[in-house]
Amino acid sequence: LVNELARRLKRDHPELFLRTLAYSNHERTPSLIKSLPDNVLIDICPWWAPLPVDAPQNHHYRDLIRSWAPWCESLGIWSYVLIYSDTTFGFPAGEKNFVIPNLRAVADQNAFYHAQGLRLVSTQVMGEQQHWPWGLYAFSKTTWRPDETPETLADDFSRGYYGAAAGPMREWYDMLETRAIAGNIDCRRPAPELIGPGTIGRLRELLADAADREYGYMTVSQVV
């Protein structure tokens, strides 16, 4: 069907692309054809764990994206890495998640897309994002600057979002993200192991420090 539609489109509108999805049960490369027309753009739809590309939970999508390269000249991504809202996926109705530390994960994934030569990167969000705004910033920034380092992203975001509380909030975030990456902790579901007994005291101290600082026209406690 896609090949026939692409043939007709090229005949009538050679300047256009036919964009379709490699999604869910149809995410793998075709088994009955050898290639796709050059005016077809395939959007692969990875449901990454909020971890770097080489984390064990992400091997499936890493390998899937690589497998599509010989089949289609124009590949894109429809990423679900930012879809998580305050009450989405595993959290009881009305119960809010603590945090998804995904800045480095998002930056690593977008750098991977760039290295694979993908032509288009899209995403979507669902509901409020107040518990992981750094991922939104990292996705936007690295879509057009894929070589931006996570350290620069974290510094810029912390200064711009937390103002005078950038120091303690950056340390708070780094503690959580370091623990998530080192332990391959998938925060798409409730992950109490993200906060261990050896860190909870320091995390509380950092939040208290941040909440006492001024942030422009509001106190940091309103932002935190």
C-alpha positions as a Markdown table, in Angstrom:
| # | Residue | x | y | z |
|---|---|---|---|---|
| 1 | Leu | 0.0 | 0.0 | 0.0 |
| 2 | Val | 2.7 | 2.5 | 0.9 |
| 3 | Asn | 4.7 | 1.7 | -2.3 |
| 4 | Glu | 1.6 | 2.2 | -4.4 |
| 5 | Leu | 0.7 | 5.5 | -2.7 |
| 6 | Ala | 4.3 | 6.7 | -3.0 |
| 7 | Arg | 4.3 | 5.9 | -6.7 |
| 8 | Arg | 1.1 | 7.9 | -7.3 |
| 9 | Leu | 2.4 | 10.8 | -5.2 |
| 10 | Lys | 5.6 | 11.0 | -7.1 |
| 11 | Arg | 3.7 | 11.0 | -10.4 |
| 12 | Asp | 1.5 | 13.9 | -9.4 |
| 13 | His | 3.6 | 15.7 | -6.8 |
| 14 | Pro | 7.3 | 14.8 | -7.2 |
| 15 | Glu | 8.3 | 17.5 | -4.7 |
| 16 | Leu | 6.4 | 15.8 | -1.8 |
| 17 | Phe | 7.2 | 12.9 | 0.6 |
| 18 | Leu | 4.8 | 10.3 | 1.9 |
| 19 | Arg | 5.3 | 10.1 | 5.7 |
| 20 | Thr | 4.2 | 7.0 | 7.6 |
| 21 | Leu | 5.0 | 5.2 | 10.9 |
| 22 | Ala | 6.9 | 2.1 | 11.9 |
| 23 | Tyr | 4.8 | 1.7 | 15.0 |
| 24 | Ser | 4.0 | -1.0 | 17.6 |
| 25 | Asn | 3.3 | -4.4 | 15.9 |
| 26 | His | 4.5 | -2.9 | 12.6 |
| 27 | Glu | 7.8 | -1.4 | 13.8 |
| 28 | Arg | 10.1 | -3.9 | 12.1 |
| 29 | Thr | 11.4 | -3.7 | 8.6 |
| 30 | Pro | 9.2 | -5.2 | 5.9 |
| 31 | Ser | 9.5 | -8.9 | 5.1 |
| 32 | Leu | 7.9 | -9.0 | 1.7 |
| 33 | Ile | 9.7 | -6.2 | -0.1 |
| 34 | Lys | 13.3 | -5.3 | -0.5 |
| 35 | Ser | 13.2 | -1.5 | -0.3 |
| 36 | Leu | 10.9 | 1.5 | -0.2 |
| 37 | Pro | 10.6 | 4.3 | -2.7 |
| 38 | Asp | 12.9 | 7.4 | -2.3 |
| 39 | Asn | 9.9 | 9.6 | -1.6 |
| 40 | Val | 8.8 | 7.7 | 1.5 |
| 41 | Leu | 9.8 | 8.9 | 5.0 |
| 42 | Ile | 9.4 | 6.4 | 7.8 |
| 43 | Asp | 9.0 | 7.6 | 11.3 |
| 44 | Ile | 10.3 | 5.0 | 13.8 |
| 45 | Cys | 8.5 | 5.3 | 17.1 |
| 46 | Pro | 10.8 | 4.4 | 20.0 |
| 47 | Trp | 9.4 | 4.1 | 23.5 |
| 48 | Trp | 12.8 | 4.7 | 25.2 |
| 49 | Ala | 13.4 | 4.2 | 28.8 |
| 50 | Pro | 14.6 | 7.6 | 30.2 |
| 51 | Leu | 18.2 | 6.3 | 30.1 |
| 52 | Pro | 21.1 | 6.6 | 27.5 |
| 53 | Val | 20.8 | 4.7 | 24.3 |
| 54 | Asp | 23.2 | 1.9 | 25.4 |
| 55 | Ala | 21.3 | 1.1 | 28.6 |
| 56 | Pro | 20.1 | -2.5 | 28.5 |
| 57 | Gln | 16.4 | -1.4 | 28.5 |
| 58 | Asn | 17.1 | 0.6 | 25.2 |
| 59 | His | 18.9 | -2.0 | 23.2 |
| 60 | His | 15.8 | -3.0 | 21.3 |
| 61 | Tyr | 15.1 | 0.5 | 19.9 |
| 62 | Arg | 18.8 | 1.2 | 19.3 |
| 63 | Asp | 19.0 | -1.9 | 17.1 |
| 64 | Leu | 15.6 | -1.3 | 15.5 |
| 65 | Ile | 16.6 | 2.2 | 14.3 |
| 66 | Arg | 19.9 | 0.9 | 12.9 |
| 67 | Ser | 18.1 | -1.9 | 11.1 |
| 68 | Trp | 15.9 | 0.5 | 9.1 |
| 69 | Ala | 18.8 | 2.4 | 7.4 |
| 70 | Pro | 19.3 | 0.0 | 4.5 |
| 71 | Trp | 15.5 | 0.0 | 3.7 |
| 72 | Cys | 14.7 | 3.7 | 3.5 |
| 73 | Glu | 16.6 | 6.7 | 2.3 |
| 74 | Ser | 14.6 | 9.1 | 4.6 |
| 75 | Leu | 14.1 | 8.1 | 8.2 |
| 76 | Gly | 12.6 | 10.1 | 11.0 |
| 77 | Ile | 11.7 | 9.6 | 14.7 |
| 78 | Trp | 8.5 | 10.0 | 16.6 |
| 79 | Ser | 9.9 | 9.8 | 20.1 |
| 80 | Tyr | 7.8 | 9.0 | 23.2 |
| 81 | Val | 10.6 | 9.9 | 25.6 |
| 82 | Leu | 8.6 | 13.0 | 26.9 |
| 83 | Ile | 5.1 | 11.6 | 26.9 |
| 84 | Tyr | 5.0 | 11.0 | 30.7 |
| 85 | Ser | 2.7 | 13.2 | 32.6 |
| 86 | Asp | 2.1 | 13.6 | 36.3 |
| 87 | Thr | -0.3 | 10.7 | 36.5 |
| 88 | Thr | 0.6 | 8.6 | 33.4 |
| 89 | Phe | 1.7 | 5.0 | 33.2 |
| 90 | Gly | 1.6 | 3.2 | 36.5 |
| 91 | Phe | 0.8 | 6.0 | 38.9 |
| 92 | Pro | -2.5 | 5.8 | 40.7 |
| 93 | Ala | -5.1 | 8.4 | 39.6 |
| 94 | Gly | -4.3 | 11.7 | 41.3 |
| 95 | Glu | -0.9 | 10.6 | 42.6 |
| 96 | Lys | 2.1 | 12.6 | 41.3 |
| 97 | Asn | 5.4 | 11.2 | 40.4 |
| 98 | Phe | 8.5 | 12.4 | 42.1 |
| 99 | Val | 11.0 | 12.9 | 39.2 |
| 100 | Ile | 12.2 | 11.5 | 35.9 |
| 101 | Pro | 15.8 | 12.5 | 35.6 |
| 102 | Asn | 16.0 | 12.4 | 31.8 |
| 103 | Leu | 18.2 | 15.3 | 30.6 |
| 104 | Arg | 21.3 | 13.1 | 29.7 |
| 105 | Ala | 19.1 | 10.4 | 28.3 |
| 106 | Val | 17.3 | 12.8 | 25.9 |
| 107 | Ala | 20.6 | 14.4 | 24.9 |
| 108 | Asp | 22.2 | 11.0 | 24.2 |
| 109 | Gln | 19.2 | 9.8 | 22.2 |
| 110 | Asn | 19.1 | 13.0 | 20.0 |
| 111 | Ala | 22.8 | 12.7 | 19.4 |
| 112 | Phe | 22.2 | 9.1 | 18.3 |
| 113 | Tyr | 19.6 | 10.2 | 15.8 |
| 114 | His | 22.0 | 12.7 | 14.4 |
| 115 | Ala | 24.8 | 10.2 | 14.1 |
| 116 | Gln | 22.4 | 7.8 | 12.2 |
| 117 | Gly | 21.6 | 10.5 | 9.7 |
| 118 | Leu | 17.9 | 10.8 | 10.5 |
| 119 | Arg | 16.1 | 13.6 | 8.7 |
| 120 | Leu | 13.3 | 14.5 | 11.1 |
| 121 | Val | 12.8 | 14.2 | 14.9 |
| 122 | Ser | 9.4 | 14.7 | 16.5 |
| 123 | Thr | 7.9 | 14.1 | 19.9 |
| 124 | Gln | 4.8 | 14.7 | 22.0 |
| 125 | Val | 3.9 | 15.5 | 25.6 |
| 126 | Met | 1.0 | 14.6 | 27.7 |
| 127 | Gly | -0.3 | 16.6 | 30.6 |
| 128 | Glu | 1.8 | 18.6 | 32.9 |
| 129 | Gln | 5.6 | 18.3 | 32.8 |
| 130 | Gln | 6.5 | 20.1 | 36.0 |
| 131 | His | 8.3 | 17.1 | 37.5 |
| 132 | Trp | 10.8 | 16.8 | 34.6 |
| 133 | Pro | 11.1 | 20.1 | 32.7 |
| 134 | Trp | 14.8 | 19.5 | 32.0 |
| 135 | Gly | 13.9 | 16.8 | 29.5 |
| 136 | Leu | 11.8 | 19.3 | 27.5 |
| 137 | Tyr | 14.6 | 21.7 | 27.5 |
| 138 | Ala | 17.2 | 19.1 | 26.4 |
| 139 | Phe | 15.0 | 17.8 | 23.6 |
| 140 | Ser | 14.4 | 21.2 | 22.1 |
| 141 | Lys | 18.0 | 22.3 | 22.4 |
| 142 | Thr | 19.6 | 19.1 | 21.1 |
| 143 | Thr | 17.2 | 18.8 | 18.2 |
| 144 | Trp | 18.9 | 21.7 | 16.6 |
| 145 | Arg | 22.3 | 21.4 | 18.4 |
| 146 | Pro | 22.9 | 17.7 | 18.8 |
| 147 | Asp | 26.5 | 18.2 | 19.9 |
| 148 | Glu | 25.5 | 20.2 | 23.0 |
| 149 | Thr | 26.9 | 18.6 | 26.0 |
| 150 | Pro | 24.7 | 17.4 | 28.9 |
| 151 | Glu | 26.8 | 19.5 | 31.3 |
| 152 | Thr | 26.1 | 22.7 | 29.3 |
| 153 | Leu | 22.5 | 21.8 | 29.1 |
| 154 | Ala | 22.2 | 21.2 | 32.8 |
| 155 | Asp | 24.0 | 24.4 | 33.7 |
| 156 | Asp | 21.9 | 26.5 | 31.3 |
| 157 | Phe | 18.7 | 25.0 | 32.4 |
| 158 | Ser | 19.5 | 25.3 | 36.1 |
| 159 | Arg | 20.5 | 29.0 | 35.9 |
| 160 | Gly | 17.5 | 29.9 | 33.7 |
| 161 | Tyr | 14.8 | 27.9 | 35.6 |
| 162 | Tyr | 16.0 | 27.9 | 39.2 |
| 163 | Gly | 17.8 | 31.3 | 39.3 |
| 164 | Ala | 19.4 | 31.8 | 42.7 |
| 165 | Ala | 18.7 | 28.2 | 43.6 |
| 166 | Ala | 20.7 | 26.8 | 40.6 |
| 167 | Gly | 23.5 | 25.5 | 42.8 |
| 168 | Pro | 21.5 | 23.3 | 45.2 |
| 169 | Met | 19.0 | 22.2 | 42.6 |
| 170 | Arg | 21.7 | 21.2 | 40.1 |
| 171 | Glu | 23.3 | 19.1 | 42.8 |
| 172 | Trp | 19.9 | 17.6 | 43.7 |
| 173 | Tyr | 19.2 | 16.7 | 40.1 |
| 174 | Asp | 22.7 | 15.3 | 39.5 |
| 175 | Met | 22.4 | 13.0 | 42.5 |
| 176 | Leu | 19.2 | 11.5 | 41.1 |
| 177 | Glu | 20.3 | 11.2 | 37.5 |
| 178 | Thr | 23.7 | 9.7 | 38.5 |
| 179 | Arg | 21.9 | 7.0 | 40.6 |
| 180 | Ala | 19.4 | 6.3 | 37.8 |
| 181 | Ile | 22.1 | 5.8 | 35.1 |
| 182 | Ala | 24.5 | 3.9 | 37.3 |
| 183 | Gly | 21.7 | 1.5 | 38.4 |
| 184 | Asn | 19.8 | 1.4 | 35.1 |
| 185 | Ile | 16.7 | 2.5 | 36.9 |
| 186 | Asp | 13.7 | 2.9 | 34.6 |
| 187 | Cys | 11.6 | 5.8 | 36.0 |
| 188 | Arg | 8.7 | 5.3 | 33.5 |
| 189 | Arg | 7.1 | 3.4 | 36.4 |
| 190 | Pro | 7.3 | 4.2 | 40.2 |
| 191 | Ala | 10.9 | 3.8 | 41.1 |
| 192 | Pro | 11.4 | 4.1 | 44.9 |
| 193 | Glu | 14.9 | 2.7 | 44.5 |
| 194 | Leu | 15.9 | 6.0 | 42.9 |
| 195 | Ile | 16.1 | 7.5 | 46.4 |
| 196 | Gly | 18.3 | 5.3 | 48.6 |
| 197 | Pro | 18.8 | 5.6 | 52.3 |
| 198 | Gly | 22.2 | 7.0 | 51.8 |
| 199 | Thr | 20.9 | 10.0 | 49.7 |
| 200 | Ile | 17.5 | 11.0 | 51.0 |
| 201 | Gly | 19.0 | 13.2 | 53.8 |
| 202 | Arg | 21.2 | 15.1 | 51.4 |
| 203 | Leu | 18.3 | 15.5 | 48.9 |
| 204 | Arg | 16.1 | 17.0 | 51.6 |
| 205 | Glu | 18.9 | 19.4 | 52.6 |
| 206 | Leu | 19.3 | 20.6 | 49.0 |
| 207 | Leu | 15.6 | 21.2 | 48.5 |
| 208 | Ala | 15.4 | 23.1 | 51.8 |
| 209 | Asp | 18.3 | 25.2 | 50.8 |
| 210 | Ala | 16.8 | 26.0 | 47.4 |
| 211 | Ala | 13.3 | 26.8 | 48.8 |
| 212 | Asp | 14.8 | 29.6 | 51.0 |
| 213 | Arg | 16.3 | 31.5 | 48.1 |
| 214 | Glu | 14.8 | 34.3 | 46.1 |
| 215 | Tyr | 13.9 | 33.8 | 42.4 |
| 216 | Gly | 13.0 | 37.0 | 40.7 |
| 217 | Tyr | 9.4 | 37.9 | 41.5 |
| 218 | Met | 8.7 | 34.6 | 43.3 |
| 219 | Thr | 10.4 | 32.5 | 45.9 |
| 220 | Val | 12.2 | 29.4 | 44.7 |
| 221 | Ser | 9.8 | 27.3 | 46.8 |
| 222 | Gln | 7.0 | 28.2 | 44.3 |
| 223 | Val | 9.2 | 26.8 | 41.4 |
| 224 | Val | 10.6 | 23.8 | 43.3 |
